[in-house]
Amino acid sequence: MLHPEAPENSYLYSMELLIRPIRQTELPLLEDFLYEAVWQPDSNRRLPREVVRTPALRTYVEAFGSQDGDCCLVAEVGGEVVGAAWCRVIRGFGWTGERIPELAVALYSSFRGCGFGTRLLRALLEELSGRGCCAVSLSVQRDNPAARLYLRLGFRTVAEHGGEWVMRCDLGDRTGAE
């Protein structure tokens, strides 16, 4: 069954998705995916790409791989990296505790709506659980459609700031997750 919001990319359902760890040479792509992760509800009024270089956002990707706990998986379709899900322990917008990594996930817009993001995020949660991580957090605008994905995968809202939810997924107890 096709995703009701994505008929224009229905061809993607037949494409093979490879989920794998990011390669060192691909780390610069994280800045692109960070920009894609910034929810922008009005496609006619996009923020400038430089927004990812502000101190508040730069911390999500700067020197990625140099900190203990940095973890990133990418989604590859037809030999092209089309998405990434990554986490690191930072005091970002979704901070919930000293050793709880915060995650970000994004796909290029033409690859959204066909389940790739769900599979990518599920793979990252499994990787983190396998590494002994007890929980992971994130922040999301409550009106962002991705919030429904996070709820389906076992995240729960632990704080709200304006229209933004801070969510946490306890990895040891995901029995209610999809």
HELIX and SHEET records of a PDB file:
HELIX    1   1 PRO A    7  SER A   14  5                                   8    
HELIX    2   2 GLN A   24  GLU A   26  5                                   3    
HELIX    3   3 LEU A   29  ALA A   37  1                                   9    
HELIX    4   4 ARG A   49  ARG A   53  5                                   5    
HELIX    5   5 PRO A   55  ARG A   58  1                                   4    
HELIX    6   6 SER A  109  PHE A  111  5                                   3    
HELIX    7   7 PHE A  116  GLY A  130  1                                  15    
HELIX    8   8 ALA A  146  ARG A  152  1                                   7    
SHEET    1   A 4 LEU A  17  PRO A  21  0                                        
SHEET    2   A 4 CYS A  71  VAL A  77 -1                                        
SHEET    3   A 4 GLU A  80  ARG A  88 -1                                        
SHEET    4   A 4 GLU A 102  LEU A 107 -1                                        
SHEET    1   B 3 ALA A 135  GLN A 141  0                                        
SHEET    2   B 3 GLU A 164  ASP A 170 -1                                        
SHEET    3   B 3 ARG A 156  HIS A 161 -1                                        
END                                                                             
